């Protein structure tokens, strides 16, 4: 994951609130979190709760 990537939230804790796509604006590897932001909200969420969207998405082997 890199800053500037477009992601969507796939976790369960905030699934009703965090809909749509977000941009990664900060990464805290020590805590295993990323800060995602759109025009309305910015929030730190666990890295495993976001999925890269669009052409930039990494393909699993």
PQR file of N, CA, C, O and H, with PARSE charges and radii, in Angstrom:
ATOM      1  N   UNK A   1       0.843  -1.183   0.000 -0.4000 1.5000
ATOM      2  CA  UNK A   1       0.000   0.000   0.000 -0.0000 2.0000
ATOM      3  C   UNK A   1       0.880   1.235   0.000  0.5500 1.7000
ATOM      4  O   UNK A   1       1.935   1.285   0.633 -0.5500 1.4000
ATOM      5  N   UNK A   2       0.410   2.217  -0.727 -0.4000 1.5000
ATOM      6  CA  UNK A   2       1.149   3.465  -0.852 -0.0000 2.0000
ATOM      7  C   UNK A   2       0.212   4.653  -0.677  0.5500 1.7000
ATOM      8  O   UNK A   2      -0.986   4.567  -0.947 -0.5500 1.4000
ATOM      9  H   UNK A   2      -0.447   2.177  -1.241  0.4000 1.0000
ATOM     10  N   UNK A   3       0.773   5.742  -0.228 -0.4000 1.5000
ATOM     11  CA  UNK A   3       0.005   6.980  -0.110 -0.0000 2.0000
ATOM     12  C   UNK A   3      -0.447   7.392  -1.510  0.5500 1.7000
ATOM     13  O   UNK A   3       0.322   7.314  -2.468 -0.5500 1.4000
ATOM     14  H   UNK A   3       1.747   5.812  -0.008  0.4000 1.0000
ATOM     15  N   UNK A   4      -1.682   7.824  -1.617 -0.4000 1.5000
ATOM     16  CA  UNK A   4      -2.247   8.256  -2.886 -0.0000 2.0000
ATOM     17  C   UNK A   4      -3.081   7.199  -3.590  0.5500 1.7000
ATOM     18  O   UNK A   4      -3.785   7.508  -4.551 -0.5500 1.4000
ATOM     19  H   UNK A   4      -2.307   7.888  -0.839  0.4000 1.0000
ATOM     20  N   UNK A   5      -3.012   5.952  -3.126 -0.4000 1.5000
ATOM     21  CA  UNK A   5      -3.799   4.884  -3.744 -0.0000 2.0000
ATOM     22  C   UNK A   5      -5.275   5.039  -3.417  0.5500 1.7000
ATOM     23  O   UNK A   5      -5.632   5.468  -2.320 -0.5500 1.4000
ATOM     24  H   UNK A   5      -2.440   5.701  -2.345  0.4000 1.0000
ATOM     25  N   UNK A   6      -6.121   4.695  -4.361 -0.4000 1.5000
ATOM     26  CA  UNK A   6      -7.581   4.700  -4.154 -0.0000 2.0000
ATOM     27  C   UNK A   6      -7.975   3.355  -3.558  0.5500 1.7000
ATOM     28  O   UNK A   6      -7.567   2.303  -4.050 -0.5500 1.4000
ATOM     29  H   UNK A   6      -5.831   4.347  -5.252  0.4000 1.0000
ATOM     30  N   UNK A   7      -8.770   3.401  -2.496 -0.4000 1.5000
ATOM     31  CA  UNK A   7      -9.184   2.188  -1.800 -0.0000 2.0000
ATOM     32  C   UNK A   7     -10.660   2.271  -1.438  0.5500 1.7000
ATOM     33  O   UNK A   7     -11.274   3.337  -1.487 -0.5500 1.4000
ATOM     34  H   UNK A   7      -9.101   4.255  -2.097  0.4000 1.0000
ATOM     35  N   UNK A   8     -11.211   1.121  -1.073 -0.4000 1.5000
ATOM     36  CA  UNK A   8     -12.549   1.102  -0.493 -0.0000 2.0000
ATOM     37  C   UNK A   8     -12.454   0.364   0.833  0.5500 1.7000
ATOM     38  O   UNK A   8     -11.607  -0.510   1.016 -0.5500 1.4000
ATOM     39  H   UNK A   8     -10.713   0.255  -1.033  0.4000 1.0000
ATOM     40  N   UNK A   9     -13.329   0.727   1.744 -0.4000 1.5000
ATOM     41  CA  UNK A   9     -13.364   0.110   3.067 -0.0000 2.0000
ATOM     42  C   UNK A   9     -14.153  -1.187   2.984  0.5500 1.7000
ATOM     43  O   UNK A   9     -15.291  -1.194   2.516 -0.5500 1.4000
ATOM     44  H   UNK A   9     -14.017   1.437   1.595  0.4000 1.0000
ATOM     45  N   UNK A  10     -13.549  -2.297   3.441 -0.4000 1.5000
ATOM     46  CA  UNK A  10     -14.219  -3.600   3.395 -0.0000 2.0000
ATOM     47  C   UNK A  10     -14.391  -4.203   4.790  0.5500 1.7000
ATOM     48  O   UNK A  10     -14.820  -5.349   4.924 -0.5500 1.4000
ATOM     49  H   UNK A  10     -12.625  -2.291   3.822  0.4000 1.0000
ATOM     50  N   UNK A  11     -14.061  -3.438   5.817 -0.4000 1.5000
ATOM     51  CA  UNK A  11     -14.214  -3.924   7.188 -0.0000 2.0000
ATOM     52  C   UNK A  11     -15.672  -3.940   7.626  0.5500 1.7000
ATOM     53  O   UNK A  11     -16.568  -3.575   6.865 -0.5500 1.4000
ATOM     54  H   UNK A  11     -13.713  -2.507   5.708  0.4000 1.0000
ATOM     55  N   UNK A  12     -15.894  -4.367   8.857 -0.4000 1.5000
ATOM     56  CA  UNK A  12     -17.265  -4.469   9.360 -0.0000 2.0000
ATOM     57  C   UNK A  12     -17.625  -3.384  10.376  0.5500 1.7000
ATOM     58  O   UNK A  12     -18.802  -3.056  10.527 -0.5500 1.4000
ATOM     59  H   UNK A  12     -15.167  -4.664   9.475  0.4000 1.0000
ATOM     60  N   UNK A  13     -16.643  -2.828  11.069 -0.4000 1.5000
ATOM     61  CA  UNK A  13     -16.935  -1.866  12.138 -0.0000 2.0000
ATOM     62  C   UNK A  13     -17.644  -0.605  11.647  0.5500 1.7000
ATOM     63  O   UNK A  13     -18.556  -0.114  12.311 -0.5500 1.4000
ATOM     64  H   UNK A  13     -15.687  -3.095  10.946  0.4000 1.0000
ATOM     65  N   UNK A  14     -17.238  -0.081  10.502 -0.4000 1.5000
ATOM     66  CA  UNK A  14     -17.800   1.175   9.990 -0.0000 2.0000
ATOM     67  C   UNK A  14     -18.460   0.998   8.629  0.5500 1.7000
ATOM     68  O   UNK A  14     -18.583   1.966   7.878 -0.5500 1.4000
ATOM     69  H   UNK A  14     -16.497  -0.480   9.962  0.4000 1.0000
ATOM     70  N   UNK A  15     -18.892  -0.229   8.293 -0.4000 1.5000
ATOM     71  CA  UNK A  15     -19.394  -0.506   6.940 -0.0000 2.0000
ATOM     72  C   UNK A  15     -20.598   0.345   6.554  0.5500 1.7000
ATOM     73  O   UNK A  15     -20.793   0.623   5.371 -0.5500 1.4000
ATOM     74  H   UNK A  15     -18.792  -1.015   8.903  0.4000 1.0000
ATOM     75  N   UNK A  16     -21.402   0.762   7.514 -0.4000 1.5000
ATOM     76  CA  UNK A  16     -22.575   1.580   7.202 -0.0000 2.0000
ATOM     77  C   UNK A  16     -22.232   3.051   7.004  0.5500 1.7000
ATOM     78  O   UNK A  16     -23.030   3.809   6.454 -0.5500 1.4000
ATOM     79  H   UNK A  16     -21.243   0.536   8.475  0.4000 1.0000
ATOM     80  N   UNK A  17     -21.046   3.455   7.452 -0.4000 1.5000
ATOM     81  CA  UNK A  17     -20.645   4.858   7.375 -0.0000 2.0000
ATOM     82  C   UNK A  17     -19.628   5.097   6.261  0.5500 1.7000
ATOM     83  O   UNK A  17     -19.716   6.089   5.537 -0.5500 1.4000
ATOM     84  H   UNK A  17     -20.397   2.839   7.899  0.4000 1.0000
ATOM     85  N   UNK A  18     -18.669   4.194   6.127 -0.4000 1.5000
ATOM     86  CA  UNK A  18     -17.569   4.382   5.180 -0.0000 2.0000
ATOM     87  C   UNK A  18     -17.874   3.696   3.845  0.5500 1.7000
ATOM     88  O   UNK A  18     -17.361   2.615   3.556 -0.5500 1.4000
ATOM     89  H   UNK A  18     -18.597   3.389   6.715  0.4000 1.0000
ATOM     90  N   UNK A  19     -18.704   4.336   3.054 -0.4000 1.5000
ATOM     91  CA  UNK A  19     -19.063   3.812   1.736 -0.0000 2.0000
ATOM     92  C   UNK A  19     -18.366   4.644   0.668  0.5500 1.7000
ATOM     93  O   UNK A  19     -18.050   5.812   0.893 -0.5500 1.4000
ATOM     94  H   UNK A  19     -19.120   5.214   3.289  0.4000 1.0000
ATOM     95  N   UNK A  20     -18.130   4.050  -0.481 -0.4000 1.5000
ATOM     96  CA  UNK A  20     -17.480   4.766  -1.577 -0.0000 2.0000
ATOM     97  C   UNK A  20     -15.984   4.539  -1.576  0.5500 1.7000
ATOM     98  O   UNK A  20     -15.480   3.625  -0.924 -0.5500 1.4000
ATOM     99  H   UNK A  20     -18.387   3.101  -0.665  0.4000 1.0000
ATOM    100  N   UNK A  21     -15.275   5.389  -2.321 -0.4000 1.5000
ATOM    101  CA  UNK A  21     -13.821   5.249  -2.421 -0.0000 2.0000
ATOM    102  C   UNK A  21     -13.124   6.341  -1.623  0.5500 1.7000
ATOM    103  O   UNK A  21     -13.657   7.431  -1.416 -0.5500 1.4000
ATOM    104  H   UNK A  21     -15.684   6.131  -2.851  0.4000 1.0000
ATOM    105  N   UNK A  22     -11.925   6.015  -1.188 -0.4000 1.5000
ATOM    106  CA  UNK A  22     -11.110   6.895  -0.365 -0.0000 2.0000
ATOM    107  C   UNK A  22      -9.692   6.906  -0.902  0.5500 1.7000
ATOM    108  O   UNK A  22      -9.315   6.051  -1.704 -0.5500 1.4000
ATOM    109  H   UNK A  22     -11.492   5.129  -1.357  0.4000 1.0000
ATOM    110  N   UNK A  23      -8.916   7.868  -0.463 -0.4000 1.5000
ATOM    111  CA  UNK A  23      -7.510   7.950  -0.814 -0.0000 2.0000
ATOM    112  C   UNK A  23      -6.689   7.740   0.447  0.5500 1.7000
ATOM    113  O   UNK A  23      -7.005   8.295   1.500 -0.5500 1.4000
ATOM    114  H   UNK A  23      -9.222   8.562   0.188  0.4000 1.0000
ATOM    115  N   UNK A  24      -5.635   6.937   0.341 -0.4000 1.5000
ATOM    116  CA  UNK A  24      -4.731   6.752   1.472 -0.0000 2.0000
ATOM    117  C   UNK A  24      -3.886   8.013   1.608  0.5500 1.7000
ATOM    118  O   UNK A  24      -3.216   8.422   0.659 -0.5500 1.4000
ATOM    119  H   UNK A  24      -5.378   6.486  -0.514  0.4000 1.0000
ATOM    120  N   UNK A  25      -3.917   8.634   2.796 -0.4000 1.5000
ATOM    121  CA  UNK A  25      -3.153   9.854   3.018 -0.0000 2.0000
ATOM    122  C   UNK A  25      -2.055   9.680   4.056  0.5500 1.7000
ATOM    123  O   UNK A  25      -1.201  10.557   4.194 -0.5500 1.4000
ATOM    124  H   UNK A  25      -4.461   8.302   3.567  0.4000 1.0000
ATOM    125  N   UNK A  26      -2.055   8.564   4.794 -0.4000 1.5000
ATOM    126  CA  UNK A  26      -1.014   8.306   5.785 -0.0000 2.0000
ATOM    127  C   UNK A  26      -0.996   6.813   6.089  0.5500 1.7000
ATOM    128  O   UNK A  26      -2.029   6.144   6.040 -0.5500 1.4000
ATOM    129  H   UNK A  26      -2.749   7.852   4.682  0.4000 1.0000
ATOM    130  N   UNK A  27       0.188   6.301   6.403 -0.4000 1.5000
ATOM    131  CA  UNK A  27       0.337   4.893   6.754 -0.0000 2.0000
ATOM    132  C   UNK A  27       1.121   4.798   8.059  0.5500 1.7000
ATOM    133  O   UNK A  27       2.203   5.372   8.179 -0.5500 1.4000
ATOM    134  H   UNK A  27       1.026   6.844   6.442  0.4000 1.0000
ATOM    135  N   UNK A  28       0.581   4.083   9.026 -0.4000 1.5000
ATOM    136  CA  UNK A  28       1.247   3.855  10.312 -0.0000 2.0000
ATOM    137  C   UNK A  28       1.544   2.359  10.423  0.5500 1.7000
ATOM    138  O   UNK A  28       0.758   1.605  10.996 -0.5500 1.4000
ATOM    139  H   UNK A  28      -0.298   3.617   8.929  0.4000 1.0000
ATOM    140  N   UNK A  29       2.691   1.931   9.868 -0.4000 1.5000
ATOM    141  CA  UNK A  29       3.019   0.506   9.857 -0.0000 2.0000
ATOM    142  C   UNK A  29       3.186  -0.059  11.259  0.5500 1.7000
ATOM    143  O   UNK A  29       2.885  -1.230  11.490 -0.5500 1.4000
ATOM    144  H   UNK A  29       3.330   2.543   9.402  0.4000 1.0000
ATOM    145  N   UNK A  30       3.657   0.748  12.193 -0.4000 1.5000
ATOM    146  CA  UNK A  30       3.835   0.288  13.571 -0.0000 2.0000
ATOM    147  C   UNK A  30       2.510  -0.174  14.166  0.5500 1.7000
ATOM    148  O   UNK A  30       2.457  -1.167  14.892 -0.5500 1.4000
ATOM    149  H   UNK A  30       3.901   1.699  12.005  0.4000 1.0000
ATOM    150  N   UNK A  31       1.442   0.557  13.853 -0.4000 1.5000
ATOM    151  CA  UNK A  31       0.118   0.232  14.390 -0.0000 2.0000
ATOM    152  C   UNK A  31      -0.723  -0.593  13.417  0.5500 1.7000
ATOM    153  O   UNK A  31      -1.804  -1.060  13.777 -0.5500 1.4000
ATOM    154  H   UNK A  31       1.485   1.363  13.264  0.4000 1.0000
ATOM    155  N   UNK A  32      -0.232  -0.777  12.178 -0.4000 1.5000
ATOM    156  CA  UNK A  32      -0.979  -1.529  11.181 -0.0000 2.0000
ATOM    157  C   UNK A  32      -2.223  -0.811  10.703  0.5500 1.7000
ATOM    158  O   UNK A  32      -3.237  -1.442  10.402 -0.5500 1.4000
ATOM    159  H   UNK A  32       0.646  -0.398  11.886  0.4000 1.0000
ATOM    160  N   UNK A  33      -2.147   0.522  10.631 -0.4000 1.5000
ATOM    161  CA  UNK A  33      -3.311   1.303  10.207 -0.0000 2.0000
ATOM    162  C   UNK A  33      -2.974   2.219   9.039  0.5500 1.7000
ATOM    163  O   UNK A  33      -1.811   2.543   8.802 -0.5500 1.4000
ATOM    164  H   UNK A  33      -1.324   1.035  10.876  0.4000 1.0000
ATOM    165  N   UNK A  34      -3.995   2.625   8.324 -0.4000 1.5000
ATOM    166  CA  UNK A  34      -3.866   3.626   7.268 -0.0000 2.0000
ATOM    167  C   UNK A  34      -4.918   4.695   7.502  0.5500 1.7000
ATOM    168  O   UNK A  34      -6.004   4.416   8.010 -0.5500 1.4000
ATOM    169  H   UNK A  34      -4.940   2.361   8.517  0.4000 1.0000
ATOM    170  N   UNK A  35      -4.582   5.920   7.126 -0.4000 1.5000
ATOM    171  CA  UNK A  35      -5.572   6.999   7.192 -0.0000 2.0000
ATOM    172  C   UNK A  35      -6.158   7.136   5.801  0.5500 1.7000
ATOM    173  O   UNK A  35      -5.446   7.395   4.831 -0.5500 1.4000
ATOM    174  H   UNK A  35      -3.700   6.146   6.714  0.4000 1.0000
ATOM    175  N   UNK A  36      -7.480   6.957   5.722 -0.4000 1.5000
ATOM    176  CA  UNK A  36      -8.173   7.123   4.457 -0.0000 2.0000
ATOM    177  C   UNK A  36      -9.006   8.394   4.530  0.5500 1.7000
ATOM    178  O   UNK A  36      -9.500   8.778   5.589 -0.5500 1.4000
ATOM    179  H   UNK A  36      -8.058   6.748   6.510  0.4000 1.0000
ATOM    180  N   UNK A  37      -9.148   9.036   3.371 -0.4000 1.5000
ATOM    181  CA  UNK A  37      -9.844  10.320   3.354 -0.0000 2.0000
ATOM    182  C   UNK A  37     -10.595  10.487   2.036  0.5500 1.7000
ATOM    183  O   UNK A  37     -10.133  10.071   0.973 -0.5500 1.4000
ATOM    184  H   UNK A  37      -8.747   8.724   2.510  0.4000 1.0000
ATOM    185  N   UNK A  38     -11.768  11.109   2.141 -0.4000 1.5000
ATOM    186  CA  UNK A  38     -12.479  11.600   0.961 -0.0000 2.0000
ATOM    187  C   UNK A  38     -12.852  13.046   1.252  0.5500 1.7000
ATOM    188  O   UNK A  38     -12.309  13.642   2.182 -0.5500 1.4000
ATOM    189  H   UNK A  38     -12.144  11.447   3.004  0.4000 1.0000
ATOM    190  N   UNK A  39     -13.758  13.618   0.486 -0.4000 1.5000
ATOM    191  CA  UNK A  39     -14.088  15.036   0.697 -0.0000 2.0000
ATOM    192  C   UNK A  39     -14.864  15.297   1.981  0.5500 1.7000
ATOM    193  O   UNK A  39     -15.011  16.450   2.387 -0.5500 1.4000
ATOM    194  H   UNK A  39     -14.199  13.134  -0.269  0.4000 1.0000
ATOM    195  N   UNK A  40     -15.368  14.238   2.632 -0.4000 1.5000
ATOM    196  CA  UNK A  40     -16.190  14.418   3.819 -0.0000 2.0000
ATOM    197  C   UNK A  40     -15.532  13.990   5.127  0.5500 1.7000
ATOM    198  O   UNK A  40     -15.815  14.574   6.173 -0.5500 1.4000
ATOM    199  H   UNK A  40     -15.249  13.301   2.302  0.4000 1.0000
ATOM    200  N   UNK A  41     -14.662  12.983   5.090 -0.4000 1.5000
ATOM    201  CA  UNK A  41     -14.158  12.395   6.324 -0.0000 2.0000
ATOM    202  C   UNK A  41     -12.747  11.860   6.135  0.5500 1.7000
ATOM    203  O   UNK A  41     -12.356  11.476   5.033 -0.5500 1.4000
ATOM    204  H   UNK A  41     -14.433  12.508   4.240  0.4000 1.0000
ATOM    205  N   UNK A  42     -11.998  11.841   7.216 -0.4000 1.5000
ATOM    206  CA  UNK A  42     -10.684  11.206   7.261 -0.0000 2.0000
ATOM    207  C   UNK A  42     -10.612  10.382   8.539  0.5500 1.7000
ATOM    208  O   UNK A  42     -10.981  10.864   9.610 -0.5500 1.4000
ATOM    209  H   UNK A  42     -12.316  12.153   8.112  0.4000 1.0000
ATOM    210  N   UNK A  43     -10.138   9.136   8.432 -0.4000 1.5000
ATOM    211  CA  UNK A  43     -10.150   8.249   9.590 -0.0000 2.0000
ATOM    212  C   UNK A  43      -9.054   7.201   9.454  0.5500 1.7000
ATOM    213  O   UNK A  43      -8.738   6.759   8.349 -0.5500 1.4000
ATOM    214  H   UNK A  43      -9.839   8.745   7.562  0.4000 1.0000
ATOM    215  N   UNK A  44      -8.474   6.806  10.591 -0.4000 1.5000
ATOM    216  CA  UNK A  44      -7.520   5.703  10.600 -0.0000 2.0000
ATOM    217  C   UNK A  44      -8.286   4.395  10.737  0.5500 1.7000
ATOM    218  O   UNK A  44      -9.156   4.267  11.599 -0.5500 1.4000
ATOM    219  H   UNK A  44      -8.731   7.166  11.488  0.4000 1.0000
ATOM    220  N   UNK A  45      -7.962   3.419   9.883 -0.4000 1.5000
ATOM    221  CA  UNK A  45      -8.584   2.095   9.920 -0.0000 2.0000
ATOM    222  C   UNK A  45      -7.482   1.045   9.777  0.5500 1.7000
ATOM    223  O   UNK A  45      -6.407   1.351   9.261 -0.5500 1.4000
ATOM    224  H   UNK A  45      -7.255   3.522   9.183  0.4000 1.0000
ATOM    225  N   UNK A  46      -7.731  -0.186  10.223 -0.4000 1.5000
ATOM    226  CA  UNK A  46      -6.732  -1.249  10.048 -0.0000 2.0000
ATOM    227  C   UNK A  46      -6.440  -1.500   8.563  0.5500 1.7000
ATOM    228  O   UNK A  46      -7.338  -1.429   7.725 -0.5500 1.4000
ATOM    229  H   UNK A  46      -8.605  -0.435  10.642  0.4000 1.0000
ATOM    230  N   UNK A  47      -5.169  -1.794   8.251 -0.4000 1.5000
ATOM    231  CA  UNK A  47      -4.770  -2.035   6.863 -0.0000 2.0000
ATOM    232  C   UNK A  47      -5.580  -3.153   6.212  0.5500 1.7000
ATOM    233  O   UNK A  47      -5.905  -3.077   5.027 -0.5500 1.4000
ATOM    234  H   UNK A  47      -4.439  -1.851   8.932  0.4000 1.0000
ATOM    235  N   UNK A  48      -5.904  -4.184   6.980 -0.4000 1.5000
ATOM    236  CA  UNK A  48      -6.634  -5.319   6.397 -0.0000 2.0000
ATOM    237  C   UNK A  48      -8.080  -4.976   6.083  0.5500 1.7000
ATOM    238  O   UNK A  48      -8.772  -5.767   5.442 -0.5500 1.4000
ATOM    239  H   UNK A  48      -5.640  -4.246   7.943  0.4000 1.0000
ATOM    240  N   UNK A  49      -8.557  -3.806   6.523 -0.4000 1.5000
ATOM    241  CA  UNK A  49      -9.941  -3.402   6.269 -0.0000 2.0000
ATOM    242  C   UNK A  49     -10.104  -2.535   5.022  0.5500 1.7000
ATOM    243  O   UNK A  49     -11.192  -2.014   4.777 -0.5500 1.4000
ATOM    244  H   UNK A  49      -7.996  -3.163   7.043  0.4000 1.0000
ATOM    245  N   UNK A  50      -9.044  -2.372   4.232 -0.4000 1.5000
ATOM    246  CA  UNK A  50      -9.152  -1.618   2.980 -0.0000 2.0000
ATOM    247  C   UNK A  50      -8.686  -2.474   1.815  0.5500 1.7000
ATOM    248  O   UNK A  50      -7.826  -3.343   1.962 -0.5500 1.4000
ATOM    249  H   UNK A  50      -8.160  -2.795   4.432  0.4000 1.0000
ATOM    250  N   UNK A  51      -9.275  -2.210   0.653 -0.4000 1.5000
ATOM    251  CA  UNK A  51      -8.936  -2.936  -0.567 -0.0000 2.0000
ATOM    252  C   UNK A  51      -8.667  -1.928  -1.673  0.5500 1.7000
ATOM    253  O   UNK A  51      -9.439  -0.990  -1.869 -0.5500 1.4000
ATOM    254  H   UNK A  51      -9.974  -1.504   0.534  0.4000 1.0000
ATOM    255  N   UNK A  52      -7.568  -2.125  -2.394 -0.4000 1.5000
ATOM    256  CA  UNK A  52      -7.217  -1.235  -3.492 -0.0000 2.0000
ATOM    257  C   UNK A  52      -8.232  -1.425  -4.616  0.5500 1.7000
ATOM    258  O   UNK A  52      -8.611  -2.551  -4.939 -0.5500 1.4000
ATOM    259  H   UNK A  52      -6.941  -2.888  -2.235  0.4000 1.0000
ATOM    260  N   UNK A  53      -8.666  -0.314  -5.207 -0.4000 1.5000
ATOM    261  CA  UNK A  53      -9.653  -0.375  -6.289 -0.0000 2.0000
ATOM    262  C   UNK A  53      -9.048   0.156  -7.580  0.5500 1.7000
ATOM    263  O   UNK A  53      -8.018   0.829  -7.567 -0.5500 1.4000
ATOM    264  H   UNK A  53      -8.358   0.601  -4.944  0.4000 1.0000
ATOM    265  N   UNK A  54      -9.693  -0.152  -8.680 -0.4000 1.5000
ATOM    266  CA  UNK A  54      -9.274   0.353  -9.975 -0.0000 2.0000
ATOM    267  C   UNK A  54      -8.134  -0.436 -10.577  0.5500 1.7000
ATOM    268  O   UNK A  54      -7.842  -1.556 -10.156 -0.5500 1.4000
ATOM    269  H   UNK A  54     -10.530  -0.699  -8.691  0.4000 1.0000
ATOM    270  N   UNK A  55      -7.492   0.160 -11.568 -0.4000 1.5000
ATOM    271  CA  UNK A  55      -6.420  -0.489 -12.302 -0.0000 2.0000
ATOM    272  C   UNK A  55      -5.190  -0.726 -11.454  0.5500 1.7000
ATOM    273  O   UNK A  55      -4.371  -1.584 -11.782 -0.5500 1.4000
ATOM    274  H   UNK A  55      -7.729   1.069 -11.909  0.4000 1.0000
ATOM    275  N   UNK A  56      -5.042   0.017 -10.372 -0.4000 1.5000
ATOM    276  CA  UNK A  56      -3.866  -0.102  -9.521 -0.0000 2.0000
ATOM    277  C   UNK A  56      -3.912  -1.329  -8.629  0.5500 1.7000
ATOM    278  O   UNK A  56      -2.921  -1.648  -7.973 -0.5500 1.4000
ATOM    279  H   UNK A  56      -5.707   0.714 -10.105  0.4000 1.0000
ATOM    280  N   UNK A  57      -5.028  -2.016  -8.592 -0.4000 1.5000
ATOM    281  CA  UNK A  57      -5.208  -3.151  -7.701 -0.0000 2.0000
ATOM    282  C   UNK A  57      -4.196  -4.245  -7.993  0.5500 1.7000
ATOM    283  O   UNK A  57      -3.984  -4.615  -9.148 -0.5500 1.4000
ATOM    284  H   UNK A  57      -5.833  -1.757  -9.126  0.4000 1.0000
ATOM    285  N   UNK A  58      -3.568  -4.765  -6.936 -0.4000 1.5000
ATOM    286  CA  UNK A  58      -2.592  -5.825  -7.083 -0.0000 2.0000
ATOM    287  C   UNK A  58      -3.331  -7.158  -7.214  0.5500 1.7000
ATOM    288  O   UNK A  58      -4.286  -7.416  -6.481 -0.5500 1.4000
ATOM    289  H   UNK A  58      -3.740  -4.465  -5.998  0.4000 1.0000
ATOM    290  N   UNK A  59      -2.894  -7.993  -8.138 -0.4000 1.5000
ATOM    291  CA  UNK A  59      -3.524  -9.277  -8.358 -0.0000 2.0000
ATOM    292  C   UNK A  59      -2.872 -10.328  -7.476  0.5500 1.7000
ATOM    293  O   UNK A  59      -1.648 -10.395  -7.368 -0.5500 1.4000
ATOM    294  H   UNK A  59      -2.119  -7.783  -8.734  0.4000 1.0000
ATOM    295  N   UNK A  60      -3.711 -11.152  -6.843 -0.4000 1.5000
ATOM    296  CA  UNK A  60      -3.210 -12.206  -5.971 -0.0000 2.0000
ATOM    297  C   UNK A  60      -2.793 -13.398  -6.825  0.5500 1.7000
ATOM    298  O   UNK A  60      -3.438 -13.705  -7.827 -0.5500 1.4000
ATOM    299  H   UNK A  60      -4.706 -11.098  -6.931  0.4000 1.0000
ATOM    300  N   UNK A  61      -1.715 -14.066  -6.427 -0.4000 1.5000
ATOM    301  CA  UNK A  61      -1.230 -15.236  -7.163 -0.0000 2.0000
ATOM    302  C   UNK A  61      -1.899 -16.492  -6.688  0.5500 1.7000
ATOM    303  O   UNK A  61      -1.612 -17.575  -7.198 -0.5500 1.4000
ATOM    304  H   UNK A  61      -1.191 -13.817  -5.613  0.4000 1.0000
TER
END
